[in-house]
């Protein structure tokens, strides 16, 4: 069963869905989840939630502040600090919801939010289990790979101009999220990004092909990988796509090596977006089983 929900976070109202397993008795464990950079919940996350609820979990799935059905200004601004605080407020919402066991909360994140859940699990001990799929590890290292060195000074100058304009009260500068033209600067380059997002337009009409330029500036400051050693003893599952160049596989594998047990690694073929579609059965089952073994073990 799925119902609409909303809850307060940092002065904004976040909206999404609450899933409850049919015929559930007693308080159930819950999984809190949200999507990645520029994404909205309809872009395949409902499929993951359905797998989790079929296994006996409640699921809190929501849009980040400034995106989709959630409130927040400026629209389309990706603020990693704000989004991580959203996760923690979603945990509070779950704990206060009838039928959810407040002591059995897991978090799931993917891509940009795959990095968020690493940090949230490290600093918030209400999290009892975490799944991080194709995660962002280092904003700085990712930026070095995505932006040619000779183009970096111009990008930094745009950041400065945008900051000055916003200080004057101008509208934020915007950046396309994707483009099929390699010459166009965008947040997520490459045809795999373009194909993924354009392929979701029919069932995710809230998605918009833009983010604020400041989102790219904030992304360069985002370093969730530095928290990975602090996640233990919370169990960590990391799912990495072998040919991922958007959230580079080698950065994820290096971070995984720094994590302490209990931990487990699942490698999938393909690139960054393949876990959502081509290898959905593999990635959703791996996450379901990881949560089930740790949050459902004592259920009859």
Phi and psi in degrees as GROMACS dihedral restraints (atoms count N, CA, C in turn):
[ dihedral_restraints ]
;  ai    aj    ak    al  type     phi  dphi    fc
    3     4     5     6     1  -122.0    20    10
    4     5     6     7     1   131.1    20    10
    6     7     8     9     1  -128.6    20    10
    7     8     9    10     1   153.7    20    10
    9    10    11    12     1   -74.5    20    10
   10    11    12    13     1   143.4    20    10
   12    13    14    15     1  -135.8    20    10
   13    14    15    16     1   162.5    20    10
   15    16    17    18     1  -151.2    20    10
   16    17    18    19     1   150.3    20    10
   18    19    20    21     1  -153.9    20    10
   19    20    21    22     1   157.6    20    10
   21    22    23    24     1   -84.3    20    10
   22    23    24    25     1   142.4    20    10
   24    25    26    27     1  -153.2    20    10
   25    26    27    28     1   116.3    20    10
   27    28    29    30     1    52.4    20    10
   28    29    30    31     1    42.0    20    10
   30    31    32    33     1    79.7    20    10
   31    32    33    34     1     7.2    20    10
   33    34    35    36     1  -121.1    20    10
   34    35    36    37     1   160.8    20    10
   36    37    38    39     1  -103.2    20    10
   37    38    39    40     1   120.5    20    10
   39    40    41    42     1   -98.4    20    10
   40    41    42    43     1   140.7    20    10
   42    43    44    45     1  -127.9    20    10
   43    44    45    46     1   149.5    20    10
   45    46    47    48     1  -174.6    20    10
   46    47    48    49     1  -144.2    20    10
   48    49    50    51     1  -130.9    20    10
   49    50    51    52     1   144.4    20    10
   51    52    53    54     1  -111.5    20    10
   52    53    54    55     1   122.9    20    10
   54    55    56    57     1  -102.3    20    10
   55    56    57    58     1   136.4    20    10
   57    58    59    60     1  -126.7    20    10
   58    59    60    61     1   137.1    20    10
   60    61    62    63     1   -67.9    20    10
   61    62    63    64     1   140.5    20    10
   63    64    65    66     1   -65.1    20    10
   64    65    66    67     1   134.7    20    10
   66    67    68    69     1    68.9    20    10
   67    68    69    70     1    18.2    20    10
   69    70    71    72     1   -66.7    20    10
   70    71    72    73     1   141.1    20    10
   72    73    74    75     1  -117.5    20    10
   73    74    75    76     1   136.5    20    10
   75    76    77    78     1    74.7    20    10
   76    77    78    79     1   179.5    20    10
   78    79    80    81     1   -75.7    20    10
   79    80    81    82     1   134.8    20    10
   81    82    83    84     1  -106.4    20    10
   82    83    84    85     1   151.1    20    10
   84    85    86    87     1   -67.1    20    10
   85    86    87    88     1   158.6    20    10
   87    88    89    90     1  -132.3    20    10
   88    89    90    91     1   150.8    20    10
   90    91    92    93     1  -118.4    20    10
   91    92    93    94     1   127.5    20    10
   93    94    95    96     1  -101.0    20    10
   94    95    96    97     1   131.2    20    10
   96    97    98    99     1  -148.6    20    10
   97    98    99   100     1   148.8    20    10
   99   100   101   102     1  -150.7    20    10
  100   101   102   103     1   168.5    20    10
  102   103   104   105     1   -94.5    20    10
  103   104   105   106     1  -174.6    20    10
  105   106   107   108     1   -96.1    20    10
  106   107   108   109     1  -158.8    20    10
  108   109   110   111     1   -57.5    20    10
  109   110   111   112     1   118.6    20    10
  111   112   113   114     1    71.9    20    10
  112   113   114   115     1    -5.0    20    10
  114   115   116   117     1   -82.4    20    10
  115   116   117   118     1   161.0    20    10
  117   118   119   120     1  -120.2    20    10
  118   119   120   121     1   162.8    20    10
  120   121   122   123     1   -61.5    20    10
  121   122   123   124     1   -27.1    20    10
  123   124   125   126     1   -70.7    20    10
  124   125   126   127     1   -11.6    20    10
  126   127   128   129     1   -84.0    20    10
  127   128   129   130     1    67.1    20    10
  129   130   131   132     1    82.0    20    10
  130   131   132   133     1    -9.4    20    10
  132   133   134   135     1   -70.9    20    10
  133   134   135   136     1   -25.0    20    10
  135   136   137   138     1   -62.8    20    10
  136   137   138   139     1   -31.5    20    10
  138   139   140   141     1   -65.5    20    10
  139   140   141   142     1   -42.9    20    10
  141   142   143   144     1   -63.1    20    10
  142   143   144   145     1   -44.6    20    10
  144   145   146   147     1   -59.2    20    10
  145   146   147   148     1   -38.0    20    10
  147   148   149   150     1   -65.8    20    10
  148   149   150   151     1   -36.2    20    10
  150   151   152   153     1   -65.1    20    10
  151   152   153   154     1   -42.5    20    10
  153   154   155   156     1   -68.8    20    10
  154   155   156   157     1   -41.9    20    10
  156   157   158   159     1   -68.3    20    10
  157   158   159   160     1   -32.7    20    10
  159   160   161   162     1   -65.4    20    10
  160   161   162   163     1   -24.7    20    10
  162   163   164   165     1   -85.4    20    10
  163   164   165   166     1    -4.7    20    10
  165   166   167   168     1   110.3    20    10
  166   167   168   169     1     9.6    20    10
  168   169   170   171     1   -96.4    20    10
  169   170   171   172     1   147.6    20    10
  171   172   173   174     1   -79.9    20    10
  172   173   174   175     1   151.7    20    10
  174   175   176   177     1  -134.2    20    10
  175   176   177   178     1   131.0    20    10
  177   178   179   180     1  -108.1    20    10
  178   179   180   181     1   109.1    20    10
  180   181   182   183     1  -120.7    20    10
  181   182   183   184     1   126.8    20    10
  183   184   185   186     1  -146.1    20    10
  184   185   186   187     1   164.3    20    10
  186   187   188   189     1   -88.3    20    10
  187   188   189   190     1   140.7    20    10
  189   190   191   192     1   -62.5    20    10
  190   191   192   193     1   156.9    20    10
  192   193   194   195     1   -53.4    20    10
  193   194   195   196     1   140.4    20    10
  195   196   197   198     1    80.2    20    10
  196   197   198   199     1     2.3    20    10
  198   199   200   201     1  -133.6    20    10
  199   200   201   202     1   152.3    20    10
  201   202   203   204     1    57.0    20    10
  202   203   204   205     1  -130.2    20    10
  204   205   206   207     1   -83.1    20    10
  205   206   207   208     1    -8.0    20    10
  207   208   209   210     1   -84.1    20    10
  208   209   210   211     1   155.0    20    10
  210   211   212   213     1   -80.0    20    10
  211   212   213   214     1   173.2    20    10
  213   214   215   216     1   130.7    20    10
  214   215   216   217     1   140.0    20    10
  216   217   218   219     1  -128.8    20    10
  217   218   219   220     1   149.6    20    10
  219   220   221   222     1   -69.8    20    10
  220   221   222   223     1   146.1    20    10
  222   223   224   225     1   -61.6    20    10
  223   224   225   226     1   145.3    20    10
  225   226   227   228     1    68.6    20    10
  226   227   228   229     1    22.8    20    10
  228   229   230   231     1   -98.4    20    10
  229   230   231   232     1   123.4    20    10
  231   232   233   234     1   -95.5    20    10
  232   233   234   235     1   102.1    20    10
  234   235   236   237     1  -108.8    20    10
  235   236   237   238     1   107.5    20    10
  237   238   239   240     1   -63.3    20    10
  238   239   240   241     1   -34.8    20    10
  240   241   242   243     1   -66.2    20    10
  241   242   243   244     1   -45.4    20    10
  243   244   245   246     1   -61.8    20    10
  244   245   246   247     1   -40.0    20    10
  246   247   248   249     1   -68.3    20    10
  247   248   249   250     1   -38.5    20    10
  249   250   251   252     1   -66.3    20    10
  250   251   252   253     1   -36.9    20    10
  252   253   254   255     1   -67.2    20    10
  253   254   255   256     1   -31.8    20    10
  255   256   257   258     1   -60.9    20    10
  256   257   258   259     1   -43.2    20    10
  258   259   260   261     1   -56.8    20    10
  259   260   261   262     1   -44.7    20    10
  261   262   263   264     1   -69.2    20    10
  262   263   264   265     1   -33.6    20    10
  264   265   266   267     1   -72.0    20    10
  265   266   267   268     1   -32.8    20    10
  267   268   269   270     1   -65.3    20    10
  268   269   270   271     1   -35.8    20    10
  270   271   272   273     1   -62.7    20    10
  271   272   273   274     1   -44.1    20    10
  273   274   275   276     1   -61.2    20    10
  274   275   276   277     1   -41.1    20    10
  276   277   278   279     1   -60.7    20    10
  277   278   279   280     1   -45.5    20    10
  279   280   281   282     1   -60.5    20    10
  280   281   282   283     1   -44.3    20    10
  282   283   284   285     1   -65.3    20    10
  283   284   285   286     1   -26.6    20    10
  285   286   287   288     1   -91.3    20    10
  286   287   288   289     1     0.8    20    10
  288   289   290   291     1   -92.6    20    10
  289   290   291   292     1   130.9    20    10
  291   292   293   294     1   -58.0    20    10
  292   293   294   295     1   135.7    20    10
  294   295   296   297     1    91.5    20    10
  295   296   297   298     1    -1.2    20    10
  297   298   299   300     1  -110.1    20    10
  298   299   300   301     1   133.6    20    10
  300   301   302   303     1   -79.4    20    10
  301   302   303   304     1   112.1    20    10
  303   304   305   306     1   -64.3    20    10
  304   305   306   307     1   -18.1    20    10
  306   307   308   309     1   -96.7    20    10
  307   308   309   310     1     4.9    20    10
  309   310   311   312     1  -132.3    20    10
  310   311   312   313     1    75.4    20    10
  312   313   314   315     1  -116.5    20    10
  313   314   315   316     1   126.4    20    10
  315   316   317   318     1  -112.1    20    10
  316   317   318   319     1   158.9    20    10
  318   319   320   321     1  -126.1    20    10
  319   320   321   322     1   142.6    20    10
  321   322   323   324     1  -129.4    20    10
  322   323   324   325     1   134.7    20    10
  324   325   326   327     1  -145.1    20    10
  325   326   327   328     1   158.1    20    10
  327   328   329   330     1  -140.9    20    10
  328   329   330   331     1   141.3    20    10
  330   331   332   333     1    59.1    20    10
  331   332   333   334     1  -118.5    20    10
  333   334   335   336     1   -60.5    20    10
  334   335   336   337     1   -42.3    20    10
  336   337   338   339     1   -76.4    20    10
  337   338   339   340     1   -16.2    20    10
  339   340   341   342     1   -62.7    20    10
  340   341   342   343     1   -32.4    20    10
  342   343   344   345     1   -73.7    20    10
  343   344   345   346     1   -40.3    20    10
  345   346   347   348     1   -55.3    20    10
  346   347   348   349     1   -44.6    20    10
  348   349   350   351     1   -69.7    20    10
  349   350   351   352     1   -24.0    20    10
  351   352   353   354     1   -62.7    20    10
  352   353   354   355     1   -46.8    20    10
  354   355   356   357     1   -69.9    20    10
  355   356   357   358     1   -42.7    20    10
  357   358   359   360     1   -61.2    20    10
  358   359   360   361     1   -44.0    20    10
  360   361   362   363     1   -65.3    20    10
  361   362   363   364     1   -30.4    20    10
  363   364   365   366     1   -73.5    20    10
  364   365   366   367     1   -31.0    20    10
  366   367   368   369     1  -110.4    20    10
  367   368   369   370     1   -12.6    20    10
  369   370   371   372     1  -119.9    20    10
  370   371   372   373     1   103.3    20    10
  372   373   374   375     1   -77.1    20    10
  373   374   375   376     1     2.1    20    10
  375   376   377   378     1   -69.2    20    10
  376   377   378   379     1   -21.4    20    10
  378   379   380   381     1   -76.3    20    10
  379   380   381   382     1   122.4    20    10
  381   382   383   384     1  -105.1    20    10
  382   383   384   385     1    -5.9    20    10
  384   385   386   387     1  -167.1    20    10
  385   386   387   388     1   144.3    20    10
  387   388   389   390     1  -139.7    20    10
  388   389   390   391     1   139.6    20    10
  390   391   392   393     1  -122.8    20    10
  391   392   393   394     1   124.0    20    10
  393   394   395   396     1  -119.6    20    10
  394   395   396   397     1   113.2    20    10
  396   397   398   399     1  -106.7    20    10
  397   398   399   400     1   131.3    20    10
  399   400   401   402     1    34.7    20    10
  400   401   402   403     1    60.1    20    10
  402   403   404   405     1   -79.8    20    10
  403   404   405   406     1   151.4    20    10
  405   406   407   408     1   -70.0    20    10
  406   407   408   409     1   128.3    20    10
  408   409   410   411     1  -107.9    20    10
  409   410   411   412     1   -46.8    20    10
  411   412   413   414     1  -141.6    20    10
  412   413   414   415     1   116.0    20    10
  414   415   416   417     1   -63.3    20    10
  415   416   417   418     1   -38.7    20    10
  417   418   419   420     1   -67.5    20    10
  418   419   420   421     1   -48.6    20    10
  420   421   422   423     1   -64.1    20    10
  421   422   423   424     1   -37.2    20    10
  423   424   425   426     1   -64.7    20    10
  424   425   426   427     1   -40.8    20    10
  426   427   428   429     1   -63.5    20    10
  427   428   429   430     1   -37.9    20    10
  429   430   431   432     1   -61.3    20    10
  430   431   432   433     1   -31.8    20    10
  432   433   434   435     1   -84.0    20    10
  433   434   435   436     1   -29.5    20    10
  435   436   437   438     1   -89.2    20    10
  436   437   438   439     1   -25.1    20    10
  438   439   440   441     1  -116.4    20    10
  439   440   441   442     1   122.0    20    10
  441   442   443   444     1   -57.8    20    10
  442   443   444   445     1   144.0    20    10
  444   445   446   447     1   -58.0    20    10
  445   446   447   448     1   -37.3    20    10
  447   448   449   450     1   -73.4    20    10
  448   449   450   451     1   -15.0    20    10
  450   451   452   453     1   -95.6    20    10
  451   452   453   454     1   -11.4    20    10
  453   454   455   456     1   -63.2    20    10
  454   455   456   457     1   -44.6    20    10
  456   457   458   459     1   -56.8    20    10
  457   458   459   460     1   -40.2    20    10
  459   460   461   462     1   -65.2    20    10
  460   461   462   463     1   -38.4    20    10
  462   463   464   465     1   -64.6    20    10
  463   464   465   466     1   -44.3    20    10
  465   466   467   468     1   -63.7    20    10
  466   467   468   469     1   -35.5    20    10
  468   469   470   471     1   -65.1    20    10
  469   470   471   472     1   -37.6    20    10
  471   472   473   474     1   -64.5    20    10
  472   473   474   475     1   -39.7    20    10
  474   475   476   477     1   -58.2    20    10
  475   476   477   478     1   -45.0    20    10
  477   478   479   480     1   -64.5    20    10
  478   479   480   481     1   -42.8    20    10
  480   481   482   483     1   -64.3    20    10
  481   482   483   484     1   -39.7    20    10
  483   484   485   486     1   -64.8    20    10
  484   485   486   487     1   -43.5    20    10
  486   487   488   489     1   -62.3    20    10
  487   488   489   490     1   -42.1    20    10
  489   490   491   492     1   -64.7    20    10
  490   491   492   493     1   -42.0    20    10
  492   493   494   495     1   -64.6    20    10
  493   494   495   496     1   -42.9    20    10
  495   496   497   498     1   -64.7    20    10
  496   497   498   499     1   -34.6    20    10
  498   499   500   501     1   -63.4    20    10
  499   500   501   502     1   -33.9    20    10
  501   502   503   504     1   -77.9    20    10
  502   503   504   505     1   -12.0    20    10
  504   505   506   507     1   101.7    20    10
  505   506   507   508     1     8.9    20    10
  507   508   509   510     1   -71.2    20    10
  508   509   510   511     1   160.2    20    10
  510   511   512   513     1   -66.4    20    10
  511   512   513   514     1   148.5    20    10
  513   514   515   516     1   -62.6    20    10
  514   515   516   517     1   144.2    20    10
  516   517   518   519     1   -68.9    20    10
  517   518   519   520     1   149.5    20    10
  519   520   521   522     1  -118.6    20    10
  520   521   522   523     1   159.4    20    10
  522   523   524   525     1  -136.1    20    10
  523   524   525   526     1   133.5    20    10
  525   526   527   528     1   -61.1    20    10
  526   527   528   529     1   142.1    20    10
  528   529   530   531     1   -72.5    20    10
  529   530   531   532     1   -39.8    20    10
  531   532   533   534     1  -140.1    20    10
  532   533   534   535     1   163.4    20    10
  534   535   536   537     1  -158.6    20    10
  535   536   537   538     1   148.1    20    10
  537   538   539   540     1   -92.5    20    10
  538   539   540   541     1     4.7    20    10
  540   541   542   543     1  -107.1    20    10
  541   542   543   544     1   112.5    20    10
  543   544   545   546     1   -59.2    20    10
  544   545   546   547     1   -20.3    20    10
  546   547   548   549     1   -82.0    20    10
  547   548   549   550     1   -11.0    20    10
  549   550   551   552     1   -91.9    20    10
  550   551   552   553     1   125.7    20    10
  552   553   554   555     1   -69.1    20    10
  553   554   555   556     1   130.2    20    10
  555   556   557   558     1  -148.4    20    10
  556   557   558   559     1   168.6    20    10
  558   559   560   561     1   -71.0    20    10
  559   560   561   562     1   -37.5    20    10
  561   562   563   564     1  -131.3    20    10
  562   563   564   565     1    92.9    20    10
  564   565   566   567     1   -77.3    20    10
  565   566   567   568     1   164.2    20    10
  567   568   569   570     1   104.4    20    10
  568   569   570   571     1   150.7    20    10
  570   571   572   573     1   -71.2    20    10
  571   572   573   574     1   -23.9    20    10
  573   574   575   576     1   -66.4    20    10
  574   575   576   577     1   -39.6    20    10
  576   577   578   579     1   -63.9    20    10
  577   578   579   580     1   -46.6    20    10
  579   580   581   582     1   -60.9    20    10
  580   581   582   583     1   -45.1    20    10
  582   583   584   585     1   -66.0    20    10
  583   584   585   586     1   -40.1    20    10
  585   586   587   588     1   -61.5    20    10
  586   587   588   589     1   -51.9    20    10
  588   589   590   591     1   -71.3    20    10
  589   590   591   592     1   -41.9    20    10
  591   592   593   594     1   -66.9    20    10
  592   593   594   595     1   -26.0    20    10
  594   595   596   597     1   -74.0    20    10
  595   596   597   598     1    -9.6    20    10
  597   598   599   600     1  -104.6    20    10
  598   599   600   601     1     0.8    20    10
  600   601   602   603     1   -59.5    20    10
  601   602   603   604     1   -35.8    20    10
  603   604   605   606     1   -68.6    20    10
  604   605   606   607     1   -28.7    20    10
  606   607   608   609     1  -116.8    20    10
  607   608   609   610     1     4.0    20    10
  609   610   611   612     1  -133.9    20    10
  610   611   612   613     1    64.8    20    10
  612   613   614   615     1   -66.8    20    10
  613   614   615   616     1   -17.4    20    10
  615   616   617   618     1   -75.5    20    10
  616   617   618   619     1   -14.8    20    10
  618   619   620   621     1   -72.4    20    10
  619   620   621   622     1   137.1    20    10
  621   622   623   624     1  -122.5    20    10
  622   623   624   625     1   140.1    20    10
  624   625   626   627     1   -84.7    20    10
  625   626   627   628     1    61.9    20    10
  627   628   629   630     1  -167.3    20    10
  628   629   630   631     1   150.5    20    10
  630   631   632   633     1  -136.3    20    10
  631   632   633   634     1   162.3    20    10
  633   634   635   636     1   -69.1    20    10
  634   635   636   637     1   150.2    20    10
  636   637   638   639     1   -59.9    20    10
  637   638   639   640     1   -34.8    20    10
  639   640   641   642     1   -60.4    20    10
  640   641   642   643     1   -27.2    20    10
  642   643   644   645     1   -58.2    20    10
  643   644   645   646     1   -39.9    20    10
  645   646   647   648     1   -68.5    20    10
  646   647   648   649     1   -36.9    20    10
  648   649   650   651     1   -64.7    20    10
  649   650   651   652     1   -44.7    20    10
  651   652   653   654     1   -65.7    20    10
  652   653   654   655     1   -33.0    20    10
  654   655   656   657     1   -63.0    20    10
  655   656   657   658     1   -34.4    20    10
  657   658   659   660     1   -67.1    20    10
  658   659   660   661     1   -20.6    20    10
  660   661   662   663     1   -93.3    20    10
  661   662   663   664     1    -6.3    20    10
  663   664   665   666     1   -85.5    20    10
  664   665   666   667     1   118.0    20    10
  666   667   668   669     1  -131.9    20    10
  667   668   669   670     1    63.0    20    10
  669   670   671   672     1   -66.1    20    10
  670   671   672   673     1   -24.2    20    10
  672   673   674   675     1   -62.3    20    10
  673   674   675   676     1   -22.4    20    10
  675   676   677   678     1   -70.0    20    10
  676   677   678   679     1   -12.7    20    10
  678   679   680   681     1   -92.6    20    10
  679   680   681   682     1    -4.9    20    10
  681   682   683   684     1   -66.1    20    10
  682   683   684   685     1   -31.6    20    10
  684   685   686   687     1   -66.2    20    10
  685   686   687   688     1   -17.8    20    10
  687   688   689   690     1   -94.5    20    10
  688   689   690   691     1    -0.9    20    10
  690   691   692   693     1   -69.5    20    10
  691   692   693   694     1   -43.4    20    10
  693   694   695   696     1   -55.7    20    10
  694   695   696   697     1   139.9    20    10
  696   697   698   699     1   -90.6    20    10
  697   698   699   700     1     9.3    20    10
  699   700   701   702     1   -66.4    20    10
  700   701   702   703     1   129.0    20    10
  702   703   704   705     1   -66.5    20    10
  703   704   705   706     1   133.3    20    10
  705   706   707   708     1  -119.0    20    10
  706   707   708   709     1   126.3    20    10
  708   709   710   711     1  -111.0    20    10
  709   710   711   712     1   127.3    20    10
  711   712   713   714     1  -115.7    20    10
  712   713   714   715     1   131.4    20    10
  714   715   716   717     1  -112.5    20    10
  715   716   717   718     1   120.7    20    10
  717   718   719   720     1  -124.8    20    10
  718   719   720   721     1   132.3    20    10
  720   721   722   723     1   -88.2    20    10
  721   722   723   724     1   127.2    20    10
  723   724   725   726     1   -61.2    20    10
  724   725   726   727     1   -33.8    20    10
  726   727   728   729     1  -103.9    20    10
  727   728   729   730     1    23.3    20    10
  729   730   731   732     1   -70.6    20    10
  730   731   732   733     1   122.3    20    10
  732   733   734   735     1  -114.4    20    10
  733   734   735   736     1    -8.9    20    10
  735   736   737   738     1   -79.2    20    10
  736   737   738   739     1   -53.6    20    10
  738   739   740   741     1  -111.3    20    10
  739   740   741   742     1    91.0    20    10
  741   742   743   744     1   -52.3    20    10
  742   743   744   745     1   132.0    20    10
  744   745   746   747     1   -59.2    20    10
  745   746   747   748     1   -38.4    20    10
  747   748   749   750     1   -66.3    20    10
  748   749   750   751     1   -34.2    20    10
  750   751   752   753     1   -66.6    20    10
  751   752   753   754     1   -40.7    20    10
  753   754   755   756     1   -65.6    20    10
  754   755   756   757     1   -42.9    20    10
  756   757   758   759     1   -66.8    20    10
  757   758   759   760     1   -38.5    20    10
  759   760   761   762     1   -63.9    20    10
  760   761   762   763     1   -42.4    20    10
  762   763   764   765     1   -64.1    20    10
  763   764   765   766     1   -41.7    20    10
  765   766   767   768     1   -58.1    20    10
  766   767   768   769     1   -38.9    20    10
  768   769   770   771     1   -63.1    20    10
  769   770   771   772     1   -28.0    20    10
  771   772   773   774     1   -80.4    20    10
  772   773   774   775     1   -19.5    20    10
  774   775   776   777     1   -68.9    20    10
  775   776   777   778     1   148.4    20    10
  777   778   779   780     1   -95.6    20    10
  778   779   780   781     1   156.3    20    10
  780   781   782   783     1   -66.6    20    10
  781   782   783   784     1   158.6    20    10
  783   784   785   786     1   -79.2    20    10
  784   785   786   787     1   134.5    20    10
  786   787   788   789     1  -153.4    20    10
  787   788   789   790     1   160.7    20    10
  789   790   791   792     1  -152.2    20    10
  790   791   792   793     1   145.4    20    10
  792   793   794   795     1  -118.7    20    10
  793   794   795   796     1   132.3    20    10
  795   796   797   798     1  -118.2    20    10
  796   797   798   799     1   124.0    20    10
  798   799   800   801     1  -103.5    20    10
  799   800   801   802     1   131.7    20    10
  801   802   803   804     1  -115.2    20    10
  802   803   804   805     1   153.4    20    10
  804   805   806   807     1   -68.8    20    10
  805   806   807   808     1   169.2    20    10
  807   808   809   810     1    86.9    20    10
  808   809   810   811     1  -172.6    20    10
  810   811   812   813     1  -100.3    20    10
  811   812   813   814     1  -163.7    20    10
  813   814   815   816     1   -59.1    20    10
  814   815   816   817     1   -38.4    20    10
  816   817   818   819     1   -94.9    20    10
  817   818   819   820     1    -6.4    20    10
  819   820   821   822     1   -64.8    20    10
  820   821   822   823     1   -31.9    20    10
  822   823   824   825     1   -59.6    20    10
  823   824   825   826     1   -26.6    20    10
  825   826   827   828     1   -77.5    20    10
  826   827   828   829     1   -27.6    20    10
  828   829   830   831     1  -124.5    20    10
  829   830   831   832     1   -72.5    20    10
  831   832   833   834     1   -60.9    20    10
  832   833   834   835     1   -37.7    20    10
  834   835   836   837     1  -117.6    20    10
  835   836   837   838     1    31.4    20    10
  837   838   839   840     1   -59.6    20    10
  838   839   840   841     1   -44.4    20    10
  840   841   842   843     1   -59.9    20    10
  841   842   843   844     1   -41.0    20    10
  843   844   845   846     1   -65.4    20    10
  844   845   846   847     1   -49.9    20    10
  846   847   848   849     1   -72.4    20    10
  847   848   849   850     1   -38.4    20    10
  849   850   851   852     1   -69.4    20    10
  850   851   852   853     1   -38.2    20    10
  852   853   854   855     1   -68.0    20    10
  853   854   855   856     1   -39.2    20    10
  855   856   857   858     1   -62.4    20    10
  856   857   858   859     1   -43.9    20    10
  858   859   860   861     1   -66.7    20    10
  859   860   861   862     1   -44.9    20    10
  861   862   863   864     1   -56.5    20    10
  862   863   864   865     1   -46.7    20    10
  864   865   866   867     1   -67.8    20    10
  865   866   867   868     1   -37.1    20    10
  867   868   869   870     1   -63.5    20    10
  868   869   870   871     1   -47.2    20    10
  870   871   872   873     1   -64.5    20    10
  871   872   873   874     1   -42.5    20    10
  873   874   875   876     1   -63.5    20    10
  874   875   876   877     1   -43.0    20    10
  876   877   878   879     1   -65.1    20    10
  877   878   879   880     1   -24.2    20    10
  879   880   881   882     1  -109.1    20    10
  880   881   882   883     1   -23.4    20    10
  882   883   884   885     1  -113.7    20    10
  883   884   885   886     1   -12.9    20    10
  885   886   887   888     1  -114.6    20    10
  886   887   888   889     1     3.8    20    10
  888   889   890   891     1   -58.6    20    10
  889   890   891   892     1   -32.7    20    10
  891   892   893   894     1   -95.3    20    10
  892   893   894   895     1     1.4    20    10
  894   895   896   897     1   -75.9    20    10
  895   896   897   898     1   146.2    20    10
